[in-house]
Structure formats: structure tokens, C-alpha cells
Amino acid sequence: MTTRQGPRAGGQTRFGAGKPAQGRFGQSKGGAGRRPGAEAQDDRDGLTILYGWHPVSEALRNPKRALIKLLATENAALRLAEEIGVLRITPEIVKPGAITGLLGPDAVHQGLYLEAEPLAGPAFDALPDDAVLLALDQITDPHNVGAIVRTAAAFGVTAIVTTARHSPTVTGVLAKSASGGLEHVPFVVVRNLAEALIELGERGFTRVGLDSEAPETLDAVGPRAPLVVVLGAEGKGLRQRTRECCDVMARIPFRGAIQSLNVSNAAAITLYALMPRA
């Protein structure tokens, strides 16, 4: 069995260094007619718009999320008071139609609408020694990415690395699938994934790419830290350049008739197999 050793070239552009990268992941423009979901980037001063119970309640619990304006129906405000207690922002009580008018008729807002500042991602040089990252190679389906975010939050992933291009543009659907996970897993947005993986390798990260035809199994690789798991889009998989920047290509050892999984399910299995045990 062989492994693919990524390059160790020097002089690369440093990603995640200096000012934290803004998580533009899946941001979309505001206004009526926005597709349903839970977070969208508004046209006004780069605000983040969150709506729906899980996204809004998790944002209210997140001290890193700067809050600007909260609209809530009377029932939703009572539920927030019962489950969260004293809020960091006073809600403006409105009728459900007022929120529907802001978001469009298809948005499932559950009586909650929040304007907030976007969250910033960490710098690579600020990552802990035992960091576990997910790197997404042109995964663009917002349902899949949202489910990956939810999985990452469940496993305590440090951050998700994605590119400025070839990322989802429908943040509402993404956030709805993430079910509040966006508040717990920051994004680091980079210009070039391969160069970012090279830098992470130089910082001591083991870079494991997932491939259904790889010679190594996840069991053979075993838990590692610091670690970056590299996931490719369903069907296309990892690009060749991305593969070349991985230390190991590994597969899930399936035994049944179906030899593939949804990428978010594959991410969950891979994290369980490779994350260091507490």
C-alpha cells in the first residue's frame, strides 16, 4: 500500500495568518424572494440575517456573535425567555407577518428574525496544537455543507477550511441544515486550497484525503492530531492537485452492496475514526 506525500514547497502565500478571515461561506443577498433557511447575508452593511429557532437561539447563546436587532413574535419571545433566560438583546415584539414580509413567504422563521455581525474565522497560526479541521474541495451543495457543519459541531471540529470560489451561495438552506452549528464551527476562507494544505502540512498537520478507491483504510490511518480531513464533492471527489497535497488517501471500509455515502455521512464516520480519543 502506498500513500501520497504532499509537497513541502516554501514561499507560499500564507492563509489564515494575520487578520482572521471572514466566513463568507454561502452568503447570499437579502430581500424578498430569498430561498428559505436560517442565515443570509444582507445587502445592508454586510449584516448577517438569521431566522428560525435553532439558528437564532444558538446565536443568542454565542457571546462571540455581535447582535444588532431581534424581532420575535409573542410566543417565540416567551419560548426564548423560558429556555435561555435573560437575553443579550431586547426583542421587538411583532406579528408573524412582519417577519414574513422581510424574508419572503417560503422562509420557515418560526417567529424569530435576528440581524447580527458576521463571525470571523481563526488564523492558522492561532490554531491549537490538537486542532482538527475539515477542508472542503469544491463541495457546493448547501444541504451537504450544512449537514457537514452540524456533524463538525457534534464532533468538536476546530474549523472548516473552504475556498472563496466554488462554495455554496444559498446560506439560508445551509444554515437550516446546520441546525445552529454555524455558531460553533468557524470557517477559514482561503484563496487556494492546495496552498492552504501545504501551509497546514508545514505546521505539522496530517492531511488525510477521503477517496472510496484509496489503498489505505481509516482504521489503518488511525487517530491523529493535529489533523485536517479533506473532503471532495460527491461524484467528482478530490481534484488531482488537492490529492497531491494530502499525506494519506484513505477510504471507509464498506462491507455491503453500496460502496458510497453522502459526503456528510462520510465526514461523520471519518471524524469518528480519526479524531483523537479524549
C-alpha positions in Angstrom: 0.0 0.0 0.0 1.2 3.5 -0.8 0.4 6.9 0.5 0.5 10.2 -1.3 3.0 12.6 0.2 2.2 16.3 -0.3 4.7 18.8 -1.4 6.7 20.8 1.1 7.4 23.8 -1.1 8.3 27.1 0.6 7.5 30.6 -0.2 3.7 30.0 -0.4 1.1 32.7 0.3 0.1 32.3 4.0 -3.6 31.8 4.5 -5.2 32.3 7.9 -2.3 34.4 9.0 -2.8 37.9 10.5 -6.3 39.3 10.4 -8.9 36.5 10.8 -10.7 35.5 7.6 -14.4 36.4 7.4 -16.6 33.4 7.0 -18.3 34.4 3.7 -19.4 30.8 3.3 -22.7 30.6 1.5 -23.6 34.2 1.9 -26.4 35.4 -0.3 -28.1 38.8 -0.9 -31.1 39.9 1.1 -34.5 40.9 0.1 -37.9 39.3 -0.6 -37.8 36.1 -2.5 -34.7 34.7 -0.7 -34.8 30.9 -0.6 -36.0 29.5 2.8 -33.5 28.8 5.5 -31.9 30.3 8.5 -29.0 32.7 7.7 -28.4 35.0 4.8 -26.0 37.9 4.1 -28.0 41.1 3.8 -27.1 43.9 1.4 -27.1 46.4 4.2 -23.6 46.9 5.6 -22.7 43.2 5.4 -25.2 42.2 8.1 -25.9 38.5 8.7 -29.6 37.7 8.9 -30.6 34.6 11.0 -34.1 33.2 11.3 -35.7 30.1 12.7 -35.4 28.7 16.2 -32.1 26.8 16.2 -30.0 29.4 14.3 -31.4 32.3 16.3 -31.4 30.7 19.7 -27.8 29.4 19.2 -26.7 32.9 18.1 -28.2 34.4 21.2 -26.2 31.9 23.3 -23.0 32.7 21.4 -21.1 35.5 23.1 -18.9 35.9 20.0 -21.9 36.8 17.9 -22.5 40.6 18.0 -26.2 41.2 17.9 -27.9 44.2 16.3 -31.7 43.6 16.1 -34.1 40.9 17.2 -37.7 40.6 16.0 -39.9 38.0 17.7 -43.5 37.0 17.9 -45.0 37.0 21.3 -44.9 33.2 21.5 -41.3 33.0 20.3 -40.2 35.6 22.8 -41.8 33.7 25.6 -40.1 30.5 24.5 -36.7 32.3 24.4 -37.3 33.6 27.9 -38.2 30.1 29.2 -35.2 28.3 27.5 -32.5 30.9 27.6 -33.5 33.3 30.3 -32.2 36.9 30.2 -31.3 37.8 26.6 -28.3 39.8 25.4 -30.7 41.9 23.3 -34.2 43.0 23.9 -36.6 41.6 21.3 -39.1 43.8 19.4 -42.4 42.0 19.5 -44.1 41.8 16.1 -46.8 39.8 14.3 -45.6 36.8 12.2 -46.5 38.6 9.0 -43.9 41.3 9.8 -41.1 38.8 9.6 -42.6 37.0 6.6 -42.6 40.4 4.9 -38.9 40.8 5.4 -37.9 37.2 4.4 -40.5 36.1 1.9 -43.4 33.7 2.1 -41.3 30.5 1.9 -38.9 31.2 4.9 -39.7 29.0 7.9 -38.8 31.6 10.5 -40.8 30.2 13.5 -41.4 33.8 14.7 -37.7 34.8 15.0 -35.6 37.2 13.0 -32.1 38.4 14.0 -29.7 40.9 12.5 -26.1 40.3 13.6 -22.5 40.8 12.6 -20.7 38.0 10.7 -18.4 35.7 12.6 -14.7 35.8 11.9 -12.6 32.7 11.3 -9.4 31.9 13.2 -5.9 32.4 11.8 -3.9 29.3 11.0 -1.2 30.4 13.5 -3.8 30.7 16.2 -5.0 27.1 15.9 -4.4 24.8 18.9 -1.8 22.0 18.8 -4.5 19.4 18.8 -6.7 21.1 16.2 -8.9 19.0 13.9 -10.0 20.7 10.6 -12.3 19.8 7.7 -11.2 21.1 4.3 -13.9 21.2 1.6 -12.8 20.8 -2.0 -15.5 22.4 -4.2 -18.4 21.0 -2.2 -21.2 23.3 -3.3 -24.5 21.7 -2.3 -25.8 23.8 0.6 -27.7 20.9 2.1 -24.5 18.8 2.2 -22.4 21.6 3.6 -25.0 22.4 6.2 -25.1 18.8 7.3 -21.3 18.8 7.4 -21.3 21.8 9.7 -23.8 20.1 12.0 -21.5 17.0 12.1 -18.5 19.1 12.7 -20.2 20.8 15.6 -21.1 17.5 17.1 -17.5 16.2 17.0 -15.9 19.4 18.2 -14.1 20.2 14.9 -11.9 23.3 15.3 -12.7 25.0 12.0 -13.8 24.3 8.4 -11.5 25.4 5.6 -13.1 26.4 2.3 -12.3 28.5 -0.7 -13.6 31.9 -1.7 -14.9 30.4 -5.0 -16.8 27.2 -5.6 -18.7 27.4 -2.3 -22.4 27.5 -1.7 -24.3 30.7 -2.3 -27.6 29.8 -0.6 -26.8 30.4 3.0 -30.3 30.1 4.2 -30.5 26.4 3.1 -27.1 25.8 4.5 -27.8 27.3 7.9 -31.1 25.4 8.2 -29.3 22.1 7.5 -26.6 23.1 10.1 -29.3 23.4 12.8 -27.3 26.0 14.8 -23.9 24.5 14.0 -22.7 27.7 12.4 -22.3 29.2 15.9 -19.9 26.5 16.9 -17.6 25.8 13.9 -15.9 28.8 12.3 -14.9 29.0 8.7 -11.5 29.9 7.3 -11.9 31.1 3.8 -8.8 30.8 1.6 -8.0 31.7 -2.0 -6.3 28.4 -3.0 -7.0 25.2 -1.1 -3.8 23.4 -2.3 -1.6 26.2 -0.9 -3.5 26.2 2.3 -3.0 22.5 2.7 0.7 23.0 2.0 0.9 25.5 4.8 -1.0 23.2 7.2 1.4 20.4 6.4 4.3 22.7 7.2 2.6 23.4 10.5 2.6 19.7 11.4 -1.0 18.8 10.3 -1.5 15.3 9.0 -3.6 15.8 5.8 -6.0 12.9 5.1 -8.0 12.9 1.9 -11.1 10.7 1.6 -11.4 8.5 -1.5 -13.5 5.4 -2.0 -10.7 3.8 -4.0 -7.8 4.6 -1.8 -5.5 1.8 -0.7 -5.5 2.7 3.0 -8.5 2.3 5.3 -9.3 4.7 8.0 -8.5 2.0 10.6 -5.0 1.8 9.2 -4.5 5.5 9.4 -5.8 5.8 13.0 -6.4 8.9 15.2 -4.1 11.8 14.5 -3.6 15.4 15.8 -3.3 18.0 14.5 -5.4 16.7 11.7 -7.1 18.0 8.5 -9.7 15.8 6.8 -10.1 16.7 3.1 -13.5 16.0 1.5 -14.4 16.2 -2.1 -17.7 16.8 -3.9 -19.9 13.8 -4.5 -19.2 12.3 -7.9 -16.1 14.3 -8.7 -14.2 13.6 -5.5 -10.9 15.4 -4.8 -9.1 17.3 -7.5 -5.7 16.0 -8.5 -3.8 19.0 -7.1 -5.7 18.5 -3.8 -4.7 14.8 -3.7 -1.1 15.7 -4.2 -1.2 17.9 -1.1 -2.5 15.1 1.2 -0.2 12.9 3.2 -2.6 9.9 3.0 -5.5 9.0 0.9 -7.9 6.8 2.9 -11.3 5.0 2.4 -14.1 3.8 4.6 -14.1 0.0 4.5 -17.6 -0.8 3.4 -18.8 -4.4 3.5 -22.3 -4.0 1.9 -23.5 -3.8 -1.6 -23.5 0.0 -1.6 -19.9 1.4 -1.6 -20.6 5.1 -1.1 -22.2 7.5 1.3 -23.5 11.1 1.3 -20.5 13.3 1.9 -21.8 14.5 5.3 -22.3 10.9 6.5 -18.8 10.1 5.3 -17.5 13.1 7.2 -19.1 11.8 10.4 -17.6 8.3 10.0 -14.2 9.7 9.2 -14.1 12.0 12.2 -15.1 9.2 14.5 -12.3 7.1 13.1 -9.6 9.7 13.1 -10.2 12.1 15.9 -8.1 11.5 19.0 -10.0 9.9 21.8 -10.5 12.0 24.9 
